[in-house]
Amino acid sequence: MAAAVAAALARLLAAFLLLAAQRFGRTVRAALYAPKEPVLDYNMVIIFIMAVGTVAIGGYWAGSRDVKKRYMKHKRDDGPEKQEDEAVDVTPVMTCVFVVMCCSMLVLLYYFYDLLVYVVIGIFCLASATGLYSCLAPCVRRLPFGKCRIPNNSLPYFHKRPQARMLLLALFCVAVSVVWGVFRNEDQWAWVLQDALGIAFCLYMLKTIRLPTFKACTLLLLVLFLYDIFFVFITPFLTKSGSSIMVEVATGPSDSATREKLPMVLKVPRLNSSPLALCDRPFSLLGFGDILVPGLLVAYCHRFDIQVQSSRVYFVACTIAYGVGLLVTFVALALMQRGQPALLYLVPCTLVTSCAVALWRRELGVFWTGSGFAKVLPPSPWAPAPADGPQPPKDSATPLSPQPPSEEPATSPWPAEQSPKSRTSEEMGAGAPMREPGSPAESEGRDQAQPSPVTQPGASA
């Protein structure tokens, strides 16, 4: 639409210049006036709030959920549906495979954009519907109604007999994703739905993907740091058009026949009243990777905070560092007037801040290896209350429940509440003379008090 309007304006301008030259001769001059654009727009504030809020909420949720699962590990989930999704620990091999896949997909999108853009849109619809369901499920489970389950059946998913309210939630999430997919090119309001689905997707990924050590965090962030710099600043020297592959794919190629945009970004339209926005509606973009990659480090910091009882100092410091790095990105964007790799500023801010806090607290060793997670966990409302009195050892043969009077204990000749020594004293009577330790009578009594060997079921005597 915008290209057609621009072409029509160009033809009108050429006709006007030709008419002016015929009327006034070749001495006439024409010039175009372009109003000055503001350096920064107010939509940057909205993007900043959405990005920092997603990182903070996702990191806090991921850390709290991981600790809760550690306390609830002794319980079995035998219900018809699992309440929580399993987390995936990122290994160095997974990091290398992920980076290779990102590079390959980015290059393929650059050369085959019109074919692969619809694949990415379909993946986003499925992933965002899953993320929205994961984010809303804890709230829906607190509702007092809709707990009835569907009847028994043999369908692939419904054989688990999900609750009616969870089934309605799934239908709602799919409907929201489909509505966005149909009206994704409506610039007036579709960006709001895209941002909501994108935030839900980022929260779901931060909750599901887990970096087990700060070493893994450093490896992932540094590799993607180099990846972002290469595809923004180095690829213009390798392409024929001299354009950055990252910027070209994120904003959509100018020669694309579909005019589709990739949905893997947070987008907010510019809020200033510029005359240049009459023909087109420009947007400011922030990729999901600029939220997820530092957000995984924030989630690790929160888990470490809870395990070592550090009053969330790592979590708060890393979240503030992410906000500072995002502000530096906006300043660089305003000064250079070109697309910026946000990880160029976010990775150093978050990594250096986390290391500085660990050095200040003299915990860099355990923070690097994650060995702080092996410490004794603090009391938690999810932990079971300890039983009163000393607990018997696991290999003890003493029965935990009293035996019926008609049955003899299988493991000891004496009742559980009476020891052999006290029983011998009662049988001797109150007036029995005291014997010295080591006397023959006492040795004989000890020999008689020894329990007889017990025959295990299924074993020969």
N, C-alpha and C positions, 0 to 999 in steps of 0.2 A: 504493500500500500504506500509506504513512504517513498520507495524507489519510483513508483509510477508518478507520484506527485512531483518529485524532484525532476524527473524527465520532462514532465509537462511544463514546469517552470522554466527549465532550460530552453525548451523550444519557444516559449513565449518571449524570453529575453532575447534570443537570437532574432526573432522576427522584429522585435522593437528596435534593436540596433540596426538592422537592415533598413527599416523605415526611416530612422533618424539620419542615417548616412545618405539616403536619397534626398532627404529634405534639406539638410544643413551642410552637406558635403562631408569630406573626409576629415575635417578639422574638429569634428565633434568628439568628445570624450565621455565615457560613461564609467561609473564606479559603483560598486556594491557596498552597502553599509551593513556591518555585523555588530550587533550590540555586545557589550562585554558580559561575559558569563561570570557568576560568582565563583570564587575559588573553591569553597566548600558548600555543600547543600545540607539542608536540615535532615534529609533522609539518612545521612551518616549516623545521626543520633539514634534513629530507629534500628539500623543495622547493628550498631554497637550494643544496644540494650539486648537485642535478640541473641547476638553471638555470646556475649558474656553471661547472660542469663542461662542459655543452653549449656554452656560449659560448667557453670556453677551447679545447676540443678542436676545435670547428668553425672558429674563427678561425685556429688554428695550422695545421690541415689545409688550409684554403683558401689561406692565404698560401704554404705550402710547395708545394702543387700548382701554383699559378700560376707560381712561379719555376721549377719544374722544367719546365713547358711552354715557358717562354722559352728554356731551354737546349736542349730537345729539338726546337725549332721547325725545325731544319734537316733532321730525319729525316722521312721519309714513312711514313704508316701505311697500308701496303698489305695488312695482314692481313685475314682474313675478318671480324673484329670489332674495333671501336675500343676501346682499353683505357681511355680516359678520356672523360668527357662534356665537351662544350663549355660554357664559362662564358658568361653573359649579362651584358653591361655595362648598367647602369641609366642611362638618360638622363633629363633633366628632364621630357620629355613622358611617358615611362613612369611617372615618379613621380606626375604629376598624374592620369594615367589610373588608376593603382593606387588612389590615395586616393578618387577618385570611385566606383570599383567597390566599395571597402570601405564607404563611406557608404551606397551604394544597397543592398548586400547586408544591412547591419545593419538598415536601416529595413524592408526586405522581411521579414527574419526576425522583426522585432518584430510585424508585422501578420499575417504568414502563417507563423507558426512551425510549426504542425502539418504543413504541406505541404512546406516547404523543409528541415526537419530531416533527412529521409531523403536528400535530395539531398546535403547536407553530409556525412552519414555515408558515403554511397557514394564521394564524392570523397576522403574521408579514407582509406578502405580502399585505393583505388588509389594515392594519393600515398604512404601509409605503406609499402605493399609495395614501391614503387619506391625509396623512401629506404632501406629495410632491405636491399634488394639492392645498392644503391650502397655502403652501408657495409660489407657483408660480402664483396663481390666481391674487394677487394684481399687479404683473408685467404685466401679460397678459391683464388685464383690461385697462392698459395705452396705449396699442397698438391702432393705428388709424384705423385698418382694422378688418374685421371679426365680425362686430357688428350685422349682420343680424341674425334673429332667424329662427328656424325651423318651418315648418307649424303646424297648429293646429292638435292635435292628442289626443288619449285617453290612451297612454302608461303610465306606473306608474310614471316614472321620466320625460319623455319628454313632458308631458302635460303642464309643466311650460314654455315650449318654451325657452330653454336655447340658448344663443348666440352660433354661430358656432365656435368662437375661444375658448369658454369655453368647448365645446364638444370635440374639438380637443385636448385641454389640458388634459381632463380626459382620453382620449384614450392614449395619450402619457404616462401619469403616470402609467396607468395599464400595458402598454407595458414594461416600465422600470422594474416594479415589477415582471412581468412574466419572463423577461430575467434573472433577478437575480435568481428567483426560479429554472429555468432550469439549469443555469450554476453556482450554488452556491458553488460547490465543486472545481471550478477552482481556485487554490490557487494563480495563477499568477496575476490575475486582478479582480476576483470576490469580493475581500475584499474592493476594491475601491467603487464599486456599493453598497455594504452592508453599508459602512460607510456613503455614501451620503444619502441613504434611512433612515438610523438610525438617522442622524442629522435632516432630515426633520420631522421624527416622533417625536423627542424630542421637536422641535420648535412648532409643532402642539399641543402637550400636554401642554407645558408651556403657550401657548396662550389660551387654552380651559379651563384648570383647574385653579381655583383661590382660594387662601387661604384668607379669609376675614379679619382675625386679626392675630397679632403676637402670640396670645395665641394658635390659631389653628396651626400656623407654628411650635411652640415649641412642641406641642403634637405630630404632625406627625413626626417631625425629631427625637424626643427622642424615640418614639416607634420603628421606623425603625433603629435607632442606636442600640437598644437592639436586634432587630431581626437580624441584620447583625453580631453582635458579637456572638450571640448564634449559628448561622448556620455555622460560620467559626471556632470558637475556642472551642465551647462546644460539638458540634456533633461528633468530632473524638472520644470522650470518650463513645459515645452511639452506634456507628456503629461497626459491626464485623470486618470490614477491617481496622478500625482506620483512615479512611479518612474523610475529611470535606465534608458535604453534599453540601454546596455552591460551593466549588471548584470543586467537582466531577461533578456537574451538569453543571457548566459554561464551563468547558473544555471538557466535554463528558466522560462518563465512559470508562475505558480501555477495558472492556469486552463487549462493545456494538457491536452488530452484524451489525448495520446500518452504523456505523462510521460517523454519522451525528453530526453536531455541532449546538448548539442553536444560533440563529441570534440576540438575544437581547443584543448585545455587540458591542462596537467599537473595531475593530481588525486591527492591523498593523503588518506586518511581521518584524522580526528582520533584521536589515540592516547590521550587522557585517558579515564578511566573515569567519564564523566558519566552521571547518570540520564536526562538528556534524550536520550542516544544510544540508549536502549532501543527507542524507536519508530521512529527514523530514524537513518541513518548519515551524518552531516554530513561534507563534504569541504572541504579548502582547495584553491583553484584558482589557477593562473597561466597566462595565455594564451600561445600560441605567439608572438604579436606582441611580447610583452615579452622574448622571447629572440632572435627573428630580427632585429629592428630594431637594437638595440645590438650584436648579434653581427656584423652587416655592417660596422660601424665597427671592431670589434676585428679582423676579417679584413683590412680596409684597413691598419690600423696594423701588422699583422704583415708584410704585403707590403712596406710602406714601410721597415720595419726591415731586412728582408733586402736590399733594393735599396741603401740608403745605409749598410749595415753599422753599425747603431747598437746592436748587442748586445740587440735585442728590447726596448728600453726603452719604446717606444710601446706594444707589445703587452702587456707586463706592467702598465704604468700604467693602460691602458684596462680591462684585465680586473679589476684591483683596484678601479677606480672603479665598474665594474658591480656588483661585490659590495657595495660601500658603498651604492650607490643602492638595491639590493635590501633591504639591512638597514633603510634609512630608510623604505622602503615598508612593511615589516612593522611598524615602530614606529608609523607613521601609521595603519595598519590597527588596531592595538591601542588607540590613543588615541581614534580617531573611531568605532570599532565600526561601520564601514560600508565597502563596496567602494571601493577606491582605484585610480585610474589609475596603473599602475606607471611608465609613460613620463613622468609628471609629475616623478618623482625620478630615473629612469635617464638620461633625455636630458641634463639639465644636468650630472650627474656625469661622464658619459663625454665630452661635448663640451668642457666646461671643462677637464677633465684633459688631453685630447689637445692643446688649444690651448696650455695652460700648458707642456707638455713641448716642443712645437715652439718656443715663445718662448724657453724656457730653452736650447735647443740652437741657437737662431738659424736655424731651418729652416722658419719659418712660411710663407714664400713657396713653396718647393718642396713643402711638405706640403699647402698649400691647392690647388695646381694639379696635384699629382702629377708634376711635372717631374723629381723625383728618380728616377723610373723610367727616364729617358733616360740615366742615367749608365752608365759602363762596369761591366758586371756582374762581381762577384768570381768567382774560380775556384770551380768546383763539381765534385763527383764525376760529374755527368751530362754535363759538357762534354767534347768529344773532345780527346784529347791533341794538342798542337801538333806539327807535323812539324819535324824538325831541319833547320837551314839556312834560308836566305832562300827565300821563296816567290815564284814568278814572278807578275808582274801578270796580271790577268784578260785584258787585251787583247794579251798577248804571243803571238807566233807560234811560239815555241820549243816543240817537241813535248815532252810529259811523259815519254814512253817512248822508248828508243833504237830507231832504225830498223834493219831488217835490212840486212846488208852488201850485198845485191844491189839494194837500192832506194836512190835518192837522196832526200834530204829535200826536201819540197815547199816549205819556207819559207825555207831558207837553203842556200847552196852549201857551207857548212862543216859538219863534224860538230859535234854538240851539245857535246862535251867539249873542243873545240879552237877557240880564237878565231882570227879572221883575222890578227891581229897576231902571235900565236905561230906560226902556220903560215908566215907570210912569213919570220920569223926563222929557222926550221928550214931552209927552202928555200935561204936565203942561205948557210947553213953557218956553222961556228964561226969560220973564218978570214976571213970577209967584213969589209971595213972598215966602221966605223961612219959613218953619214952624219948630218949636222946636220939638225935639224928645219927643215922648210920648204924643203929642197933639191928640185930637180926630180925626182930619182929617187924620193924619198919621196912626193912628190905623185902621181907616176905609180903607185906601189904602192898608194896609198890609192884611186885611181880604179879600179884593177883589183880591189880587195878589196870594192867595193860589191856587194851582192847584186842579182841580176837581178830584175825584177818578176815576181810570181807570178800566174799566171792562175787565178782562182777557178773552181770547177766551175760550169758553166752560164753563164759570162760569155764574151763574145767577146774575143779578144786585141786 
